[in-house]
Amino acid sequence: MVNLIGTYECKADAKGRLILSSALKKQLSPILQDGFVLKRSVFQPCLELYPMSEWNILMAKVNKLNRFVKKNNDFIRRFTAGVKIIELDSSGRLLIPKDLQSFAGITKNVVFSSAVNIVEVWDKDNYEKAIDDATGDFGDLAEEVMGNVIENENGIS
C-alpha cells in the first residue's frame, strides 16, 4: 500500500500540464511507470490521483457490487464518470484533461495534497477555502472519527 506525505504547490501551464514536485515524485518513483487514474472527488471540488495499484484495489471492491441492484449500478456509473488514465510525459508533467480541470476549478495555481494512498489535486483557492472551512469543526470531527479507536496491541488509544 502506498503511504504518501505532504502538500505541494505548482502552476498549471496553458495546456493544463502540471510538474510534480521532486519530493512527491520521489515518493511515487517506485510506481511512476505503472501510471495513474485521475477522477472527480465524491465529496469535494477537487480531483483524486490514484496510483494504478491503489485504483486496482478499489476497483476490486467496486466489482463485488451486484449490478442487478439499481443503486449499485447508479453508484458505479457516477463514481467512474470522467475517469482518465494519466501518465507522466517525457518532461515529468501530468496533463489534466479539460473536463476535469473545469470540475475542480483548476486555473493556474494548484495544490497536490497527499491523502494517505492517493493525491488530491486542488485549485489553490479552493484548497485554502476547504481547509479554512474545516478548521472550526476539526476537533469535533477528530474526536468523532478517531475517538473510539483503540489499538490493543500497542496500547494506543
N, C-alpha and C positions, 0 to 999 in steps of 0.2 A: 504494500500500500504506500502511496505517495504521501508525504507529510511536508507541506510547503509552509514557509515562514516569510512574512514581510509584506510591506506595502511599497509600491514603486510607481513613480510618475514618469510619463513620457508625453511626447507630442505626436499626434497623427499628422501624416503628410496629406497633401491634397487628394491622394487616391485612397486614403484610409489605411495606410500601412503604418504599423507600429513596430518600433525596435524594442525588443525585450532588454531590460537592464541586465548587466553582466551578472549581478547577484542572483536574479531569478533564473537566468539562462543556465547558470552553474548548477542550481538545484534541479533543473529539468534535464540536464545534459544526459543522464542515463536513458531517458525516454524520448528525447527530441526526435530521433529518427522514426519513431512509431506514429508521429502526428498527433493531432488533437481534434476534438469535436467542440464546436462553438454553438451555443444555443442561448435562447432568451431565458432569463431567470423567471421562475414562477412567481416570486414574491416581490421583487424589486425591479426598478427600471435600469437593469444592468444586464451584462452578458456573462455566461459561465463558460470558462475554458476548461474542458476535461482532457487530461491526458488520455490517450486511447485505451490504456489498460483500465483506468477508472471508469471510462464510459462503458467498456465491455462488462464490468462488474455490475454497473447499474442496469444495463440492458438485460442481463441475465435475470434480474429481479422483475423487470417490466415484462419480460417474455413469459413469466409464470402466470400473468393475469389471464383470466378466461375471457377471450374476445367475444364470446357469445353473451356476455353481460354488457349491456349498452354503456353503462357508466365507465367500465374499463376501456371500452373501445374509444369513447369520447376522451378519456384521460390520455390515452396513448397518442391519439391524433393531435391534441393540443400540446402535450408535452414535447413531442418531436417536431412540431411546426417550426419551420425555418432553420432546422438543424443543418450545420455545414461541417464538412471535414476540412480542417485547416492544417497547413504545413508551413514551416518557415521557408522563406525564399533563400536564394543563394547569398543574400546580404544579411540574413538573420532577422528578417522582418515578417510580421504576421499581417496578412491582408484581412481587414474586417469588411465583409460584404455590405453593400449599401443598405439593404433592408434591415440588417442587424444594427448598423450604425444609427439608423433612424429610430429603431425601437429604443435603444439605450440613450438617445440624445447625444451621441458622441460627435463632437465637432473637432476641437483642436487638442485640448488638454485632457489627458487620460490617466486614470489610476488603475494599476494592477494590484488587487488586494487578495492575498492568499486566504483561502477558506478551507483549511486543513488539506484536503486532497484535490481541490480544484482552485482555479484563479478566477475571481470576479473581475470583469472589465467594465469600468465606470467612466462616464464623463466626470471630470474632476468636480465641477459644481454640484452635480447630483450626488456624488460620493460625500462631499463635505456636508451637504444638507441632510443626507441619510444618517451620517454619524452624529451630527448636531441634534437631530430629531430624536434619536435613540438615547442620548446621554441621560436625560432625566429619568427614564424608566429602566436603565440598565441594571441598577442594583436590585430592583424588584424582579426583573427578568432573570438575572443570575441566580437569585435565591430560588425562584420557581423552577428553573430548569435544572440547576446543579445542586440545590439544597438538600435533596434527598439521596444523592449519590453517595454510597458508602462502599469503599473498596476494602473488603475484609482481609485480603492477603497482605496488604501493606499498611492497614490500619488508617488509611487516608479517608477522611470524611469531609 
